[in-house]
Amino acid sequence: MTKTPSPSSKFPFILFLLHVFSLPFSVNSQSINQEQTILLKLKQGLNNPPALSSWNNSPGSNHCNWIGVTCRDNSITELKLNNITIANKIPPFICDLKNLTHVDFSYNNIPGEFPTVFYNCSKLQFLDISQNRFIGPIPADISRLSTTLEYLSLQANNFSGNVPASLGNLPALKQLYLIQNQFNGTFAAREIGNLSNLEELSIGFNNFLPWSIPKEFGQLKKLWYLRMDVTNLMGEIPVELGELVDLEQLDLSTNNLTGKLPDNLFLLKNLRLLYLYDNQLSGEIPRNIETFNLVEIDLSMNELIGIIPEGFGQCQNLNHFDMYANRLSGEVPASIGRLPSLIGTRLFRNNLSGILPPDFGLYSKLKEFQVNDNLFTGNLPENLCAGGVLDGLVAFSNNLTGGLPKSLEKCNSLRWVHIHNNSFTGEVPAGFWSLTNLLTVIIHDNAFYGEFPDRLSWNLSRVEMSNNRFSGRIPSAINESTNLMVFLASNNLFSGEVPVELTALRQLDSLFLDGNRLSGQIPRRIISWRSLTTLNLSRNQLTGEIPPILGSLPDLTVLDLSNNQLSGGIPSEIARLRLNFLNFSSNQLTGRIPTGLENSGHEDSFLNNTGLCGINLRNNCISGPRSLKRLPARLLAMIIVLCGAILLIVLFFAFFAFKDYQRRKHAGDLSSYKLTSFQRLDFTESEILSNLTENNVIGSGGSGKVYRVDINRTRSCVAVKKIWNKGKLDQMQEKEYDAEVQILGTILHLNIVKLLCCISNEKSMFLVYEYMENRSLDRWLHGNKRGSLVTNSVHHSVLDWPRRMHIAVGAAQGLCYMHHSCSPSIIHRDMKTSNILLDSEFNAKIADFGFAKMLGKQGEADTMSVVAGTFGYMAPEYAHTTKVDEKIDVYSFGVVLLELVTGREAKEGDNNTCLAEWAWRQLIQDGNRIDNALDEDVKEPCYLDEMMMVFKLGLMCTGTLPASRPPMKDVLQILLRNGSLQAYKEKIVQTENDVAPLLTATTDYFASKKGSRKKRTSDITDEVHSLASIV
């Protein structure tokens, strides 16, 4: 009989089962508690970032729901702690999270060397520590990272040295990003070529030792993204790259590659982006084109010859087609003009010929069309603006004929037209001149004819139409073009009078109307020519007298009224002008030449005026008026003696009365003031102090007010800075005052504002400077945005690029003098656009030395007790250390360069970033084209290369590590040797004595490097070639 177990005998077994089933849950519960403890410890180790405030052990809190934490099966697998302002090193216990596969610490400020703590994360597949402050070499044992690692991003740090061969021992690696570091050693190319699973490789913008692309790269069969721009590559492009059938993006630009283009490179059917510009590639472009998925191709700035292959016309997705600055010849295939996605075509500086494809713009929304400096003939394509977005038409220096396409008069997107030096004829369509966005029209040296339109675009800033056959009157409505700065209309057939409305153009800088048929008088009333520097009305039929009001134009330096029929005397007011060139010859002028104009510099300025007399002319004005000759000599002598005696008596009494009045009025006030002069002065302290009224205030800041004081005796003016006073001056104000006086009182340079004197007593301090007519660079660049411009002192206009470049050079010369020619060196510590002042000729002068510091020894850092500077301009290290040197000024100057070239303010990036960080991300992280970041108001095709060079120079100067920034003498070398500064050559030469050590060939800092993006190799120096590799 079978025995049935009793209930009591089953009870222990049931308890055992319950225990067994409960075990997994107990283990899981314990693991969760451990992970939560590790996270809280990690938060503390990272100095409790505010973004991790949700990480707490409150009741019911589940760490898998915390910000940046991802779990799988209740265990942490991912930590995404990017962009939360972490500034501490990564704690070593992070890998106590045993199931961690993904870690992202990008966009923080983590310092130190490569974090080897991640060697202990055995399951790690994804590691991103980009955009931090890591330094030093990549460890040689980096292969100790998990063998399952697929993604590794170290980009945008400050790693240096070699890229070790051990990286090739991470077999699972698919994506490797090393772009934008400071690597200056070797790159383990062959070992990297053995990573058979690699899909993306980005190592651009690193100054490796010269190297070549190894054949082993042909083994990377899964590679679709390869970026190696600005890495000091040499040699030929191996044919093995053409065997990477999955390749979609290839960037080898700005290197030293030579030889021919591999034929099989253009057989890659998946290729979308191909950048090979700025190398030394030669030979012809392969004829067999099968890269039909191309979106962008840029082969510019090489030494390519031959024709443009027809096959490019089958690339239906192509939107940017750039082949400029080569030696290509033949015709442009007509099929390229029919590409439906084409946005930009840049073929300038080649030997291309034939007619331009007539369908350009008809099938796509064409925005850029630049074909200048070729041998094209025939007409411009009629439908260039059919898409309604054409930004610029640049076709100068060809053999083009016909008229300006009539369709352009409805092209409201058009901003600049440069078609000079051709053989165009016919009338310019009337509607063209009034296009809303039109900024620049350069059509000189053609055969256009017809009358000038009654209405011009209010936005026009530059019109160059010389050497054509335009006729009729200059319309009075020209005053509606309030932004017009340059009007060149020489050698046409204009007639009638010079309209007085023309003088209402307050921004007008240069006016050339010479070689026309203008008649009548020069306007005797000038409404607002405050900015005019050049006036040329020669070779016309003007009559009447020279208006005296011309002598009141403050900035006029060139005046040519020769070869007219002007009569009467030369107004004495003309002698007040600071003229570099004067020509009144071949007129009918009479009388004496004003004393101020009788010098050797103007000895040829008055020829062929038979009625003029002067020291340097045949008629020397010795004989007196006839009426005086008729008087008896005795009577004449008595009259003279009597008048002289009366005059002496009057002056005697007036002198003593005035002295007594002055003594009584100012004795009490002036007795307490002390004047210390640093220059020869033409004023007294009483003239300064008596004019410090609210009506004369021109600025106010943290340290005090600034006044404009007119010196009546010399018809000049000075700027007076009054340091705030609240009773006695505090210690900080005294330090600022002492720094300014100590520095500006001992240095003299054309690009540093001149301190004339200081006036002080126990309670007040005044600094007297030369007056800067055009105020600060900040007001010119950003004043319109803030709506704060004062109309009578600052112009509502855009600084054109040549002036911006001139300003950049001037400011660089001033900083160079401070850093390299002063002993001890001087650092400014607050370099910014509001501290760069501009005189009447837009010469830059550095000002405000209240925070400046003289260094102890040349090249050594100094300790600062107070952090000075302005947000957006402060170097990163300045916020973390009191040890500073000249490199903080270099950083600030780099920001100024970025402001000049982008038009943005220093604090105006995006997503709460400053301008410098925004610029780095534009180029490096986002991979944007540099020209997309440039200021649209001045981005004309003829300046594009130079602007991109300055953008990259700004990036060089704003490098994170001080050691990576070039010294100011090298910054100046780049600006001087690469800028189009023809208009300012003489001024630069004048400053050579001040900066002579900087302009001599002391050290060829950039001799072996290369870098300026988008610049023809044969046209630039070694310094420009190095630019991007230093970045």
Secondary structure as the mmCIF struct_conf table of DSSP 4:
data_model
#
loop_
_struct_conf.conf_type_id
_struct_conf.id
_struct_conf.beg_label_comp_id
_struct_conf.beg_label_asym_id
_struct_conf.beg_label_seq_id
_struct_conf.end_label_comp_id
_struct_conf.end_label_asym_id
_struct_conf.end_label_seq_id
HELX_LH_PP_P HELX_LH_PP_P1 THR A 2 SER A 6
HELX_RH_AL_P HELX_RH_AL_P1 PRO A 7 GLY A 45
TURN_TY1_P TURN_TY1_P1 LEU A 46 ASN A 47
HELX_RH_3T_P HELX_RH_3T_P1 PRO A 50 LEU A 52
TURN_TY1_P TURN_TY1_P2 SER A 53 SER A 54
TURN_TY1_P TURN_TY1_P3 PRO A 59 GLY A 60
HELX_RH_3T_P HELX_RH_3T_P2 HIS A 63 ASN A 65
BEND BEND1 TRP A 66 TRP A 66
TURN_TY1_P TURN_TY1_P4 ILE A 67 GLY A 68
STRN STRN1 VAL A 69 ARG A 72
TURN_TY1_P TURN_TY1_P5 ASP A 73 ASN A 74
STRN STRN2 SER A 75 LYS A 80
BEND BEND2 ASN A 83 ILE A 84
BEND BEND3 ASN A 88 ASN A 88
HELX_LH_PP_P HELX_LH_PP_P2 LYS A 89 PRO A 91
HELX_RH_3T_P HELX_RH_3T_P3 PRO A 92 ASP A 96
BEND BEND4 LEU A 97 LEU A 97
TURN_TY1_P TURN_TY1_P6 LYS A 98 ASN A 99
STRN STRN3 HIS A 102 ASP A 104
BEND BEND5 TYR A 107 ASN A 108
BEND BEND6 GLY A 112 GLU A 113
HELX_RH_3T_P HELX_RH_3T_P4 THR A 116 ASN A 120
TURN_TY1_P TURN_TY1_P7 SER A 122 LYS A 123
STRN STRN4 PHE A 126 ASP A 128
BEND BEND7 GLN A 131 ASN A 132
STRN STRN5 ILE A 135 GLY A 136
HELX_LH_PP_P HELX_LH_PP_P3 PRO A 137 PRO A 139
TURN_TY1_P TURN_TY1_P8 ALA A 140 ASP A 141
HELX_RH_3T_P HELX_RH_3T_P5 ILE A 142 ARG A 144
BEND BEND8 LEU A 145 LEU A 145
TURN_TY1_P TURN_TY1_P9 THR A 147 THR A 148
STRN STRN6 TYR A 151 SER A 153
BEND BEND9 ALA A 156 ASN A 157
STRN STRN7 ASN A 158 VAL A 163
HELX_RH_3T_P HELX_RH_3T_P6 ALA A 165 ASN A 169
TURN_TY1_P TURN_TY1_P10 PRO A 171 ALA A 172
STRN STRN8 GLN A 175 TYR A 177
BEND BEND10 GLN A 180 ASN A 181
STRN STRN9 GLN A 182 PHE A 187
HELX_RH_AL_P HELX_RH_AL_P2 ALA A 189 ILE A 192
TURN_TY1_P TURN_TY1_P11 GLY A 193 ASN A 194
TURN_TY1_P TURN_TY1_P12 SER A 196 ASN A 197
STRN STRN10 GLU A 200 SER A 202
BEND BEND11 PHE A 205 PHE A 205
HELX_LH_PP_P HELX_LH_PP_P4 PHE A 208 LEU A 209
BEND BEND12 PRO A 210 PRO A 210
STRN STRN11 TRP A 211 TRP A 211
HELX_RH_3T_P HELX_RH_3T_P7 LYS A 215 GLN A 219
TURN_TY1_P TURN_TY1_P13 LYS A 221 LYS A 222
STRN STRN12 TYR A 225 ARG A 227
BEND BEND13 VAL A 230 THR A 231
STRN STRN13 LEU A 233 LEU A 233
STRN STRN14 MET A 234 GLY A 235
HELX_LH_PP_P HELX_LH_PP_P5 GLU A 236 PRO A 238
HELX_RH_3T_P HELX_RH_3T_P8 VAL A 239 GLU A 243
TURN_TY1_P TURN_TY1_P14 VAL A 245 ASP A 246
STRN STRN15 GLN A 249 ASP A 251
BEND BEND14 THR A 254 ASN A 255
STRN STRN16 ASN A 256 LEU A 257
BEND BEND15 GLY A 259 GLY A 259
HELX_LH_PP_P HELX_LH_PP_P6 LYS A 260 PRO A 262
HELX_RH_3T_P HELX_RH_3T_P9 ASP A 263 LEU A 267
TURN_TY1_P TURN_TY1_P15 LYS A 269 ASN A 270
STRN STRN17 LEU A 273 TYR A 275
BEND BEND16 ASP A 278 ASN A 279
STRN STRN18 SER A 282 GLU A 284
HELX_LH_PP_P HELX_LH_PP_P7 ILE A 285 PRO A 286
BEND BEND17 ARG A 287 ARG A 287
TURN_TY1_P TURN_TY1_P16 PHE A 292 ASN A 293
BEND BEND18 VAL A 295 VAL A 295
STRN STRN19 GLU A 296 ASP A 298
BEND BEND19 MET A 301 ASN A 302
STRN STRN20 GLU A 303 GLY A 306
HELX_LH_PP_P HELX_LH_PP_P8 ILE A 307 PRO A 309
HELX_RH_3T_P HELX_RH_3T_P10 GLU A 310 GLN A 314
TURN_TY1_P TURN_TY1_P17 GLN A 316 ASN A 317
STRN STRN21 HIS A 320 ASP A 322
BEND BEND20 ALA A 325 ASN A 326
STRN STRN22 ARG A 327 GLY A 330
HELX_LH_PP_P HELX_LH_PP_P9 GLU A 331 PRO A 333
HELX_RH_3T_P HELX_RH_3T_P11 ALA A 334 ARG A 338
TURN_TY1_P TURN_TY1_P18 PRO A 340 SER A 341
STRN STRN23 GLY A 344 ARG A 346
BEND BEND21 ARG A 349 ASN A 350
STRN STRN24 ASN A 351 ILE A 355
HELX_LH_PP_P HELX_LH_PP_P10 LEU A 356 PRO A 357
TURN_TY1_P TURN_TY1_P19 PRO A 358 LEU A 362
BEND BEND22 TYR A 363 SER A 364
STRN STRN25 GLU A 368 GLN A 370
BEND BEND23 ASP A 373 ASN A 374
STRN STRN26 LEU A 375 GLY A 378
HELX_LH_PP_P HELX_LH_PP_P11 ASN A 379 PRO A 381
TURN_TY1_P TURN_TY1_P20 GLU A 382 GLY A 387
BEND BEND24 GLY A 388 GLY A 388
STRN STRN27 GLY A 392 VAL A 394
BEND BEND25 SER A 397 ASN A 398
STRN STRN28 ASN A 399 LEU A 400
BEND BEND26 GLY A 402 GLY A 402
HELX_RH_3T_P HELX_RH_3T_P12 LYS A 406 LYS A 410
TURN_TY1_P TURN_TY1_P21 ASN A 412 SER A 413
STRN STRN29 TRP A 416 HIS A 418
BEND BEND27 ASN A 421 ASN A 422
STRN STRN30 THR A 425 GLU A 427
HELX_LH_PP_P HELX_LH_PP_P12 VAL A 428 PRO A 429
HELX_RH_3T_P HELX_RH_3T_P13 ALA A 430 SER A 434
TURN_TY1_P TURN_TY1_P22 THR A 436 ASN A 437
STRN STRN31 THR A 440 ILE A 442
BEND BEND28 ASP A 445 ASN A 446
STRN STRN32 ALA A 447 GLU A 451
HELX_LH_PP_P HELX_LH_PP_P13 PHE A 452 PRO A 453
BEND BEND29 ASP A 454 ASP A 454
TURN_TY1_P TURN_TY1_P23 TRP A 458 ASN A 459
STRN STRN33 ARG A 462 GLU A 464
BEND BEND30 ASN A 467 ASN A 468
STRN STRN34 ARG A 469 ARG A 473
HELX_LH_PP_P HELX_LH_PP_P14 ILE A 474 PRO A 475
HELX_RH_3T_P HELX_RH_3T_P14 SER A 476 GLU A 480
TURN_TY1_P TURN_TY1_P24 THR A 482 ASN A 483
STRN STRN35 VAL A 486 LEU A 488
BEND BEND31 ASN A 491 ASN A 492
STRN STRN36 LEU A 493 GLY A 496
HELX_RH_3T_P HELX_RH_3T_P15 VAL A 500 ALA A 504
TURN_TY1_P TURN_TY1_P25 ARG A 506 GLN A 507
STRN STRN37 SER A 510 PHE A 512
BEND BEND32 GLY A 515 ASN A 516
STRN STRN38 ARG A 517 GLN A 521
HELX_LH_PP_P HELX_LH_PP_P15 ILE A 522 PRO A 523
BEND BEND33 ARG A 524 ARG A 524
BEND BEND34 ILE A 527 ILE A 527
TURN_TY1_P TURN_TY1_P26 ARG A 530 SER A 531
STRN STRN39 THR A 534 ASN A 536
BEND BEND35 ARG A 539 ASN A 540
STRN STRN40 GLN A 541 THR A 543
BEND BEND36 GLY A 544 GLY A 544
HELX_LH_PP_P HELX_LH_PP_P16 GLU A 545 PRO A 547
HELX_RH_3T_P HELX_RH_3T_P16 PRO A 548 SER A 552
TURN_TY1_P TURN_TY1_P27 PRO A 554 ASP A 555
STRN STRN41 VAL A 558 ASP A 560
BEND BEND37 ASN A 563 ASN A 564
STRN STRN42 SER A 567 GLY A 568
HELX_LH_PP_P HELX_LH_PP_P17 GLY A 569 PRO A 571
HELX_RH_3T_P HELX_RH_3T_P17 SER A 572 ARG A 576
BEND BEND38 LEU A 577 LEU A 577
BEND BEND39 ASN A 580 ASN A 580
STRN STRN43 PHE A 581 ASN A 583
BEND BEND40 SER A 586 ASN A 587
STRN STRN44 GLN A 588 ARG A 592
HELX_LH_PP_P HELX_LH_PP_P18 ILE A 593 PRO A 594
HELX_RH_3T_P HELX_RH_3T_P18 THR A 595 LEU A 597
BEND BEND41 ASN A 599 ASN A 599
HELX_RH_3T_P HELX_RH_3T_P19 SER A 600 HIS A 602
TURN_TY1_P TURN_TY1_P28 GLU A 603 ASN A 608
TURN_TY1_P TURN_TY1_P29 THR A 610 THR A 610
STRN STRN45 GLY A 611 CYS A 613
TURN_TY1_P TURN_TY1_P30 ILE A 615 ASN A 616
BEND BEND42 LEU A 617 ASN A 619
BEND BEND43 SER A 623 SER A 623
HELX_RH_AL_P HELX_RH_AL_P3 ARG A 626 ARG A 630
BEND BEND44 LEU A 631 LEU A 631
HELX_RH_AL_P HELX_RH_AL_P4 ALA A 633 LEU A 670
TURN_TY1_P TURN_TY1_P31 SER A 671 SER A 672
STRN STRN46 LYS A 674 SER A 677
BEND BEND45 PHE A 678 GLN A 679
BEND BEND46 ASP A 682 PHE A 683
HELX_RH_AL_P HELX_RH_AL_P5 GLU A 685 LEU A 689
TURN_TY1_P TURN_TY1_P32 SER A 690 ASN A 691
HELX_RH_3T_P HELX_RH_3T_P20 GLU A 694 ASN A 696
STRN STRN47 VAL A 697 SER A 700
BEND BEND47 GLY A 702 SER A 703
STRN STRN48 GLY A 704 ILE A 711
TURN_TY1_P TURN_TY1_P33 ASN A 712 ARG A 715
STRN STRN49 SER A 716 ILE A 723
HELX_LH_PP_P HELX_LH_PP_P19 TRP A 724 TRP A 724
BEND BEND48 LYS A 726 LYS A 728
HELX_RH_AL_P HELX_RH_AL_P6 GLN A 731 LEU A 744
TURN_TY1_P TURN_TY1_P34 GLY A 745 THR A 746
TURN_TY1_P TURN_TY1_P35 LEU A 750 ASN A 751
STRN STRN50 ILE A 752 ILE A 752
STRN STRN51 LEU A 755 SER A 760
BEND BEND49 GLU A 762 LYS A 763
STRN STRN52 MET A 765 GLU A 770
TURN_TY1_P TURN_TY1_P36 GLU A 773 ASN A 774
STRN STRN53 SER A 776 SER A 776
HELX_RH_AL_P HELX_RH_AL_P7 LEU A 777 ARG A 786
TURN_TY1_P TURN_TY1_P37 GLY A 787 GLY A 787
TURN_TY1_P TURN_TY1_P38 THR A 791 SER A 793
BEND BEND50 VAL A 794 VAL A 794
BEND BEND51 HIS A 796 SER A 797
HELX_LH_PP_P HELX_LH_PP_P20 VAL A 798 ASP A 800
HELX_RH_AL_P HELX_RH_AL_P8 TRP A 801 CYS A 816
HELX_RH_PI_P HELX_RH_PI_P1 TYR A 817 SER A 821
BEND BEND52 CYS A 822 PRO A 824
STRN STRN54 ILE A 826 ILE A 827
BEND BEND53 ARG A 829 ARG A 829
HELX_RH_3T_P HELX_RH_3T_P21 THR A 833 ASN A 835
STRN STRN55 ILE A 836 LEU A 838
TURN_TY1_P TURN_TY1_P39 SER A 840 GLU A 841
STRN STRN56 ALA A 844 ILE A 846
TURN_TY1_P TURN_TY1_P40 GLY A 850 PHE A 851
STRN STRN57 LYS A 853 MET A 854
BEND BEND54 GLY A 856 LYS A 857
TURN_TY1_P TURN_TY1_P41 GLN A 858 GLY A 859
STRN STRN58 ASP A 862 THR A 863
BEND BEND55 SER A 865 VAL A 866
TURN_TY1_P TURN_TY1_P42 PHE A 871 TYR A 873
BEND BEND56 MET A 874 MET A 874
HELX_RH_3T_P HELX_RH_3T_P22 PRO A 876 ALA A 879
TURN_TY1_P TURN_TY1_P43 HIS A 880 HIS A 880
BEND BEND57 THR A 882 THR A 882
STRN STRN59 LYS A 883 VAL A 884
TURN_TY1_P TURN_TY1_P44 GLU A 886 GLU A 886
HELX_RH_AL_P HELX_RH_AL_P9 LYS A 887 THR A 902
TURN_TY1_P TURN_TY1_P45 ALA A 906 LYS A 907
BEND BEND58 ASP A 910 ASP A 910
TURN_TY1_P TURN_TY1_P46 ASN A 911 ASN A 912
HELX_RH_AL_P HELX_RH_AL_P10 LEU A 915 TRP A 920
HELX_RH_PI_P HELX_RH_PI_P2 ARG A 921 GLN A 925
BEND BEND59 ASP A 926 ASP A 926
HELX_RH_3T_P HELX_RH_3T_P23 ILE A 930 ALA A 933
BEND BEND60 LEU A 934 LEU A 934
TURN_TY1_P TURN_TY1_P47 GLU A 936 VAL A 938
HELX_RH_3T_P HELX_RH_3T_P24 PRO A 941 TYR A 943
HELX_RH_AL_P HELX_RH_AL_P11 LEU A 944 CYS A 957
TURN_TY1_P TURN_TY1_P48 THR A 958 THR A 958
BEND BEND61 THR A 960 LEU A 961
HELX_RH_3T_P HELX_RH_3T_P25 PRO A 962 SER A 964
BEND BEND62 ARG A 965 ARG A 965
HELX_LH_PP_P HELX_LH_PP_P21 PRO A 966 PRO A 967
HELX_RH_AL_P HELX_RH_AL_P12 MET A 968 ASN A 978
BEND BEND63 GLY A 979 GLY A 979
HELX_RH_3T_P HELX_RH_3T_P26 GLN A 982 TYR A 984
HELX_RH_AL_P HELX_RH_AL_P13 LYS A 985 GLN A 990
TURN_TY1_P TURN_TY1_P49 THR A 991 ASP A 994
BEND BEND64 VAL A 995 VAL A 995
HELX_RH_AL_P HELX_RH_AL_P14 ALA A 996 LEU A 999
BEND BEND65 THR A 1000 THR A 1000
BEND BEND66 THR A 1002 THR A 1002
TURN_TY1_P TURN_TY1_P50 TYR A 1005 SER A 1008
STRN STRN60 GLY A 1011 GLY A 1011
TURN_TY1_P TURN_TY1_P51 ARG A 1013 LYS A 1014
HELX_RH_3T_P HELX_RH_3T_P27 THR A 1017 ASP A 1019
BEND BEND67 ILE A 1020 ILE A 1020
HELX_RH_AL_P HELX_RH_AL_P15 ASP A 1022 ILE A 1030
#
